[in-house]
Amino acid sequence: MPTAAKKIWIDMAWAAGLTEVEVGSFVPAKLLPQLADTAEVVAYSARIPGLTVAALVPNARGATDAIAAGAHKITLPLSCSESHSLANLRRTHAQVIEDARLIAAAIRDLPEGRRPHFEGSLSTAFGCTIEGVVPQAKVVELAEALMAAGCDEVGLADTTGYADPASVKSMIAAIWSAVGGDALTGIHVHNTRGLGLANVLAAFDAGLTTFDSSLGGLGGCPFAPGASGNIVTEDLVFMFEAMGVRTGVDLDKLIAVREFVQKTLGDEPLYGFTPLAGLPLGFVSTTQNTDIKQGAWA
């Protein structure tokens, strides 16, 4: 995707009401050349007022680049399946934890107003297509290690679509018990077996407030065989709006973003039911209904 089109996409997403966008990953360009412009995209996006610009970093070097570009939030993925960690990052658990320590120390050395929020993501937390089911005790152990290394919070990620609503609630309770409720506020789920929105709803009922999603369900993990795409932002927003939960996102503008991305990507398939079926007759979103007084959703 051309860099100029990425910038338009981010502008449109912000105008639709999205206040946090992960705009790229600081991985070697020789591995993922489509992300070679991440520093430029981060620097551009960081100038948009009110937008939290997030970036993924595979190691301490990537974090240095993300900080230099002006990212407001950086996420270091730690695969709870060590086999996946070696395939994805070519790093053992111990090496990723050491990277987390180095990144946290570098952030502490920055002036207070320039310190990005630092999240350690617990990837493949529910299972892995290489190892199978990951024990909950291992996930909790790694959550504690990331927080001890200096992360501001941990994120829960079902990278390969192994989770179900019951396991989501159980995992959240176990991690909160170990590191505290403030240390886990969000989850990243995949729709591999059709349980993506069900898992989001279970996490929401449990008390999480931040949910990763992707426009049109684009993406996945190229280093996890069988890890199909992310949940669809358009369907996610519709679900919450239909429930009366205020998201701050304008669905009509969000679908216009989708149309722009589709034209730019050409034949790349996009997913999602809401954009295809359209909004129900008489549907009123919370952005149009001043009587709804639910809390904000990010």
N, C-alpha and C positions, 0 to 999 in steps of 0.2 A: 504494500500500500504506500503510495507516495507520501512523503512527510507533510506536504501541504494539506493533503486530505485528512491525515491524522489530526492535524491542528483544527481543521474545520469540525471534525467529528467531536473533539473535546469541547470546542466552543458550543456546539449544538447540545451536547449532553448537559453542560452547565446551564444553558438557557432553559433546558427542559426541567431543571430542578435537582439534578444530581450534584451533591456537594462534596463527594469524595470519589476520585477516579484513579485506578491504578493504570498508569499510562504507558508502562513499559518495563523491561527487565534489563539489568546491566550484565548481560551475559556476553561472552566473546562473540564478535561478529562472524567469525569463521564457523561457529556452531549454529547460530540463528541469525543469518544476515538480514532478515526482515526487521530485526530489532537494533540494527547498527546505529540508528538515529535517536536512540532513547534519550541521550543527554540533551540533544536539541529539543526534543518534545517535552521533556521535564522542565527545562529552562523556560520554554514558551508558556507552558501550562501554569507554572508557578506565579506568573504575572496576572493570572485571572483572579479578580477579587472574590474572596469567599470560597474558593475551590481548594480542597485539600488534595494535594498531588502525591500519590503513592507510587512506589516503585519496588520491584522485586530485586533482591540482590543475592547472588549465589555464594558470596564469600566476602571477606574483609576488603579486598580490592574493589569489588563491585560497590560496596557500601561507601568507600572513599569517593568513587565517581558519582554516586547518587547524591551524596552530601554536597559535593562541588557543584553539581547541576542545580541544586536548590530544592530537592525533594523534601516534602513536609513529613512524609512517613516512609519508612523503609521496612520491608519484610524479608526476613531470612528464613527460607524453608528448611526445616529439619525433618526428614522422612523418618517416621517411627519404625518403618521397615528398613533395616540397615542395607539390605540388598537393593532396595529402591534408591536409597541415598547414594550408594556407590554408582548406580546406573544414571541417576539424575545429576548429581553434583560431583561424583567421583571422590566423595568424602565419607569417612566413617563418622559415627556419632560423636566420638571424642574430638575429631577435627572440626566438626560444625560447632560444637559447644565452645571450643577455643576461639573460633571465628567470632562467635557471639560476644565473648569476653573482649576481644580486640575492638569490635565495633562499639560496644557500650563504653569502653574507655575513650575511644576517639570522640564519641558524642559528648561525654562529660567534659572534654577539653575545649569544646566549643563555647562561645558566648551563649548565655542563657536563651536569648531570643532566636538563635540559629540552630538549636538542637532539634533534629527531627524525632518524631515518635518512633520507637523501635519495637517492632513485633517479631517474635519468634513463632513461625508457623509450624504446627504439629501436623505435617503432611502424612498421608496414608494412615491416618489415626485409627481407622476402623478395619482396614485390611489392605492387602497388596496383591496385585496379580502375579507377583514373583514369589512372595512368601506365604500368601494366604492371610488368615485372620491374625491381627496384631493384638496381643494381650493388653487389656486395659491397664494393668499394672505397669507395663512398659511405657505407655503413653503418659501416665501420671508421673513416672520417674523422670521422663524427658521434659515434661512441663516444669517440674521443680528445678531441673538442671538449667533450663533456659532462664528462668526467673533469677536463679542464683548467679547466673553469668551476667546479669544486668539488663535483661529485656524489660521494657515497660509493661508488656503484656504478652500472652500467648494467644495464638489463633488456632482454632480447630478446623482441620481440613480433611474431608472425605474424598481424597484425590481420585480414587478408583471406583467410587459408587458402591461400597460395601455396606454403608450404614442403613439403618432402618429407624423409624421414630423411637422405638424403645431403647435401642442402643445409643441414640443421640442423647436422650434424657439421662441415661445412666452415666454416660461419659462426662457430660457437663457437671453432674453432681459430684463425680469422683474428682474432677480437676478443681472445682470450686473448693471442695473439702481440703485439698492439698495446698492450693496456692491463693485461695480467696476469690470472692466474686468479682472484685475489680480487675483481676488479672486475666479474665476471660470474658469478652463481651461479644465476640463474633464467630461466625462459622462459614466455611466454604464447602458447598456440597455439589455433587455431580448428579446428573439425571440418568446415569448408566442403565438402571433397571426401573426407571419411571418413578422413583421415590423422592426426587429432588424437592418438590414443594411440600410433600408430607414431612420430610425431615426438617425443612425450614420452619414449618408450623410447630413441630415438636420443640425445636430450639426456642422459638418465640414464646411458646407456652411456658418453657422452663425459665425464661428470663433474659435470653440473649436479645440484642437490639441491632446488631449489624450483620448483614448477609451479603456475601459476595455473589455476583451474578454477571452474566455476559450478554451484551446486546445480540439478539438472534441466536444465543447459545453457542457463539463462536468459541473455539479454543478447546483445550484439553491438555493432556501431558504427553509430549512425544516420546518420553522415556518410560512410560507405564503402559505396556500392551493392554488393549481393551479398555482404556480409560476414555470413554466418550465424553462429549462436551459438557460444558457448564450449564447450570440452570439459566433460563431465559429471563432477562431483565424485564421485558414487557409483561410476561406472565406473572412474575413475582410482584411487580408493582400493582397489577390488576388484582391479584389475590388480596393484598393488604387493603387496597382502596375499597374493594367490594366488602371487606370485613369492617370498614369504617375506621381503619387505622391510617392516620395521616402520614403520608410519605413525603409530601412536598414536591412530588414529581407529576408533571403534566403529561398524561398519557398520549394526548394528541401530538404534542411536541416530541415525545419519545418515539412514537411510531414514525414521525418525520425523520428523525435521526436514522432509524432503521432503513428507510427508503433511500437516504443519501448513501449509507454504507453499502446497501445492495447494488446501487448503481456503480459505485466505485469498485467493488470487488467482482462485479460481473457474475460469473457462473457459480461462485462460491455459495453453497447452500446455507440458508438461514433457517432457524427453527423457531417454534413457538406457536401457540394456539390463538392467543388473543389478537395478534395482528391479522391473522387469516380470517377469524370469525367476526372480528369487529366488536365494538362495545355493545352491550345489551341495550335494547330500546329503553329509554328513560334513565339510563345509568348516570349518576351524578357522583363525581369524585369528591374526595374530602377537600381538594383545593377550591372547589366551587360551593361547598356546603359549610357555611360558617357556624352551623349548629353543632358540628362534631367537635369534641374537645379531647380527643385522644392525645397521648404524648407523641413526641416527634420520633420518627424512625430514620435510621441512617443506612 
